[in-house]
Amino acid sequence: MKLGVCYYPEHWPRSDWPEDARLMRAAGLTHVRIGEFAWSRLEPRPGAYDWAWLDTAIEVLSAAGLEVTLGTPTATPPKWLIDAYPDILPLDAHGNPRKFGSRRHYCFSSKTYRAETARIVEALARRYGAHPGVTMWQTDNEYGHHGSDESFSADAVAAFRVWLENRYTDIHALNEAWGTVFWSQEYNAFGEIDPPAATVTEANPSHRLDWRRFCSDQMCSYNQLQVDIIRRHSPGRPVTHNFIGDFYRLDHRDISRSLDIATWDSYPIGLLSESQAPRDLKARWLRAGDPDFAAFNHDVFRACAPRWAVMEQQPGPVNWATYNAAPAPGMVRVWTWEAFAHGADFVSYFRWRQAPFAQEQMHAGLLAPDRAPQPVLEEIRQVGREMERVAGMAQDRAEIAILIDYPSLWQHEIQPQGNRRGPLEPSRAAYAACRRLGRNVDIVFSDTKLDGYKVVIVPSVPVITQEMEAHLTSSGALVLATALTGSRTPEGRIPETLAPGRLRRAFDVRVEQLETLPDFVPVDVQVGEEVLRAERWRETITTGSEVLGRFADGKPAWVRNGRLYYAAFWPGESLMTELVGRLCDAAGLARRDVGPDLRLRRAGGIQFAFNYGPGRQDLCRIGAPRSADAYLIGSADLAPFDIAAWPCKAGTG
């Protein structure tokens, strides 16, 4: 467990650097990320490198005992480069360039930019690859952010056509896969195909699904270009990239295969403001963030690479949300400990000093623009002191797993079949349900073997591959699948056998009809003497499985075939909690009703409790010890926006 910070020495006088470094160490920080936006200072004119300032910055930081993560500066190509090669700029769906003046202004498919990327990364890695102070590398910054995941440039069009030909080989195979006979969309050659953009009405959904795959693959191959250069000149030093939370338009599992450590940028309050959460919950968690937002992303990135961490942790108000509230006193400490409880190697705060100029003037740092320390620094120092008391943490495999599949997320985006909060909603709701039951959760992907799990949740995953089918049916776990699962082939078509596709035989379910209902029309499900409230999606199914619940009209709604359960509806978060709770009971897993604000996490031999709410929590009600001496951190009387930790029997939670 380490603490770090993001620093921009190029923003400040050199005379400030030694004192900044001293203050960082005094706050308990041990590493610092620099350089990821500094191309114009590294190469102010074509081929004229200025290394002196970066040499000095690295030496100053290293001399203070700080490890340096050096970022490649490719997220911000300089003006002279854009002027020399305007084809670097990405084009929007209407062919208009997205111009210089902010960041991420490049096309992943640009041959010119890939060559320029290789040149600057090569120069940077040659100079600092063996420097003892540089202990980690970061490629670029936040791939895909600001809609930069796609570009409609000539290079992108050409690359997409090659990608399609490699995938299908024969144009007739593509026409068949996409169903281009519909609306007379048939192609005679791959060279006729454009990206699915600027069409009069909805573009072909299979076309859009392959475009999304292509865009993700372009980001992966662009990242691989940088990683290969860095590894050649800086062997043995880990390479990371800082991903965006709740971002689904890049296959994180795929791109992380090239990384040693997956990191992400955690802004719980900013992203709560931008979410579609109900207003009452936004008000309740205004200064804490959604209790399951950061944890969900922790577990996603924990599943992507051998190691993971938080590269940017929100320390105060941000500048980019609709509303930019300050974290409640104590919340930055809570977020930090929650990350460590999920296995983070380090937590790094963004940023050291608030900038008094340019786009992020209103984004808080650990220091104010006049260098006055912000109160959050004391929270960070407190974490440093508490770390000395916490030992024996480990990441044991959970007993509940949730399946996430990126093509399925893209399919949800392309054909949502009704108004929803977004493609991640089913996965997030299933995750929140497990957390409200006090359980640890693992995120798994299509290639994850499921042996050993007791419960596996498949939250409306449309694309079920043969590999997924094999893992789900052979795992021995209780499996819960919800409406729309298996409803599409990998090409985005309805399966010949109808939904749930490959799982139809295992579940003994055939979906005859799917309807989407508005929020004001309840979808009641009778289970025994209880009437449970579902929402939105309702399927009409035929089944030979045991019927556990029926819709109000008597048709099957909730069925079981052995250890496989199918819900022909979308449960929503409250009903999802009930269904997962029943599976926990059937699997012999203890469950604890922790309420809306309390969250638990077991890390090896340590149990953590996090209070995201405005009220106090009595931890004795969930079986925690009463004696204050039993706690490593905190006590059974858990204050608002506070944490507690105590030794427990090692297990999976």
Buried (B, 14 or more C-beta within 10 A) or exposed (E): BBBBBBBBBBBBEEEBBEEBBBBBBEBBBBBBBBBBBBBBBBBEEEEEBEBEBBEEBBBBBBEBEBBBBBBBBBBBBBEBBBEEBEBBBBBBBEEEBBEBEEBBBBBBBBBBBBEBBBEBBBBBBEBBBEBEBBBBBBBBBBBBBEEBBBBBBBBBBEBBBEBBBEBBEEBEEBBBBBBBEEEEBBBEEBEEBBBBBEEEEEBBBBBBBBBBBBBBBBBBBBBBBBBEBBBEBBEEBBBBBBBBBBBBBBBBBBBBEBBBBBBBBBBBBBBBBEBEBEEEBBEBBBBBBBBBBBBBBBBBBBBBBEBBBBBBBBBBBBBBBEEBBBBBBBBBBBBBBBBBBBBBBBBBBBBBBBBEEEEBEEBBBBBBEEBEEBEBBEBBBBBBEBBEEBEEBEBBEBBBBBBBBBBBBBBBBBBBBEEBEBBBBBBBBBBBBBBBBBBBBBBBBBEBEBEEBBBBBBBBBBBBBEEBBEBBBEBEBBBBBBBBBBBBBBBBBBBEBBBBBBBBEBBBBBBEEBEBBEEEEEBBBBBEEEEBBBBBBBBBBEBEBEBBBBBEEEBBBBBBBEBBBBBBBBBBBBBBBBBBBBBBEBBEBEBBEBEEBBBBBBBBBBBBBBBBBBEEBEBEEBEBBEEEEEBBBBBBBBBBBBBBBBBBEBEBB
